[in-house]
């Protein structure tokens, strides 16, 4: 299984910290955000390669970081240099698939979110379901719902519908940017783009995919920490205690 890490954004809301430095390599406690994620995933022994998808501006930072790691890590430069010319998360995924000739199951994760539970649970859930999978959590704040992927599902966790940033959210169930693609579904990313699925938000492909293939949604056993601006970064630095739910 490959792990694709979405890290090609420019994090303009975190300026000046990220004006010349990538958000996923900011430190929380004694580790970078990426180290927290990879160190957890690697403990499951299910991933044979980590692929960091970067923009051209920050690729050298990720290459320097990767050189210090023991895991097999590839850095893919998507060749964009500004927020205005970015490809968008879904096109970045396809870019990496084409660039490396990927043909495997994939764990696709945002490189700027932290979790207080192990992603091993999610991978094992997906292996059990034998379908592409997402995670879900209940969000009470109606204003936050407007900025999220929203999912409806049946009594067996099978996704019935998913939307990204809908002005009229159908439920209070949100989807964080952590996804599992089966090998077969990973080959449909290009078709999804050609069919008109959104390309900016990473969940847009899954929103399209669930109209083509079964997708299941696992309820998160803990919390995620989205580092979107300076205030949220300061709060995470004060409160994050690492993975407390194995």
Residue pairs with C-beta under 8 A, 6 or more apart in sequence:
1 46
1 47
1 48
1 104
1 105
1 106
1 107
1 123
2 47
2 48
2 49
2 50
2 51
2 102
2 104
2 105
2 106
2 107
3 38
3 41
3 47
3 49
3 50
3 51
3 106
3 107
3 108
3 109
4 51
4 53
4 93
4 96
4 106
4 107
4 108
4 109
5 24
5 34
5 37
5 38
5 50
5 51
5 52
5 53
5 109
5 110
5 111
6 53
6 89
6 92
6 93
6 108
6 109
6 110
6 111
6 177
6 202
7 22
7 23
7 24
7 34
7 52
7 53
7 54
7 58
7 62
7 111
7 112
8 53
8 54
8 55
8 78
8 80
8 86
8 87
8 89
8 92
9 23
9 55
9 83
9 86
9 112
10 18
10 55
10 57
10 82
10 83
10 86
11 17
11 18
11 22
11 23
11 112
12 18
12 83
13 228
13 229
13 230
14 23
14 26
14 227
14 228
14 229
14 230
14 233
17 23
17 26
17 230
17 233
18 26
21 58
21 61
22 54
22 58
22 61
22 62
23 33
23 111
23 112
23 227
24 32
24 33
24 34
24 52
24 111
24 112
25 32
25 33
25 34
25 61
25 62
25 65
26 32
26 33
26 227
26 233
27 33
28 36
28 114
28 227
28 236
28 237
28 240
29 237
29 240
29 242
31 39
32 65
33 111
33 112
33 113
33 114
33 227
34 52
34 65
34 111
36 114
36 242
36 243
37 109
37 111
37 114
37 115
37 119
38 50
38 69
38 71
38 73
40 115
40 118
40 119
40 120
40 243
41 47
41 50
41 107
41 119
41 120
41 123
42 71
43 118
43 120
44 118
44 119
44 120
44 123
44 124
46 123
47 107
48 72
49 72
49 73
49 74
50 71
50 72
50 73
50 74
51 73
51 74
51 75
51 76
51 96
51 100
51 102
52 62
52 66
52 73
52 74
52 75
52 76
52 111
53 76
53 78
53 92
53 93
53 95
53 96
54 61
54 62
54 75
54 76
54 77
54 78
55 77
55 78
55 79
55 80
55 81
55 86
56 77
56 78
56 79
56 80
56 81
57 80
57 81
57 82
59 75
59 77
62 75
63 75
66 73
66 74
66 75
74 100
76 95
76 96
76 99
76 100
78 86
78 87
78 92
78 95
80 86
80 87
87 95
87 199
88 198
88 199
88 200
88 201
89 177
89 199
89 200
89 201
89 202
89 204
90 189
90 192
90 193
90 197
90 198
90 199
90 200
90 201
90 202
90 204
90 205
91 193
91 199
93 108
93 189
93 202
93 205
94 189
94 190
94 193
96 102
97 186
97 189
97 190
102 186
103 183
103 186
103 187
104 183
104 186
105 180
105 181
105 182
105 183
105 186
106 180
106 181
106 183
106 186
107 119
107 122
107 123
107 178
107 179
107 180
108 178
108 179
108 180
108 181
108 202
109 119
109 177
109 178
109 179
110 176
110 177
110 178
110 202
112 226
112 227
112 228
113 176
113 177
113 178
113 224
113 225
113 226
113 227
114 224
114 225
114 227
114 236
114 240
115 178
115 220
115 222
115 223
115 224
115 225
115 243
116 222
116 223
116 224
116 225
116 240
116 241
116 242
116 243
116 244
116 245
117 220
117 221
117 222
117 223
117 243
117 244
117 245
117 246
118 243
118 245
118 246
119 178
120 246
121 218
121 221
122 133
122 135
122 178
122 180
122 218
123 180
125 133
125 216
125 218
126 132
126 133
126 180
126 216
126 218
129 157
129 216
130 182
131 182
131 213
131 214
131 215
131 216
132 179
132 180
132 181
132 182
132 185
132 206
132 209
132 213
132 214
132 215
132 216
133 179
133 180
133 215
133 216
133 217
133 218
134 149
134 151
134 159
134 162
134 175
134 178
134 179
134 180
134 203
134 206
134 215
134 216
134 217
134 218
135 175
135 176
135 178
135 217
135 218
135 219
135 220
136 151
136 153
136 173
136 174
136 175
136 217
136 218
136 219
136 220
137 173
137 174
137 176
137 219
137 220
137 223
137 224
138 172
138 173
138 174
139 145
139 148
139 172
139 173
139 174
140 172
142 169
144 174
145 169
145 172
145 174
146 165
146 166
146 167
146 169
147 165
148 165
148 169
148 174
148 175
149 162
149 163
149 164
149 165
149 174
149 175
149 201
149 203
149 206
149 207
150 162
150 163
150 164
150 166
150 169
150 170
150 171
150 173
150 174
150 175
151 159
151 161
151 162
151 171
151 173
151 174
151 175
151 217
152 159
152 160
152 161
152 162
152 170
152 171
152 173
153 159
153 160
153 173
153 216
153 217
154 160
156 216
157 216
157 217
157 218
157 219
158 214
158 215
158 216
158 217
159 206
159 210
159 214
159 215
159 216
159 217
160 210
161 170
161 210
162 175
162 203
162 206
162 207
162 210
162 215
163 169
163 170
163 207
164 198
164 201
164 203
164 204
164 207
165 201
173 217
175 203
175 206
175 217
176 220
176 224
176 226
177 202
177 203
178 224
179 202
179 203
179 206
181 189
182 213
184 213
185 209
185 213
188 209
188 212
188 213
189 205
192 205
192 208
192 209
193 199
193 205
195 208
197 204
197 205
197 207
197 208
198 204
198 207
206 215
209 215
221 245
222 244
222 245
225 232
225 236
225 239
225 240
226 232
227 233
227 236
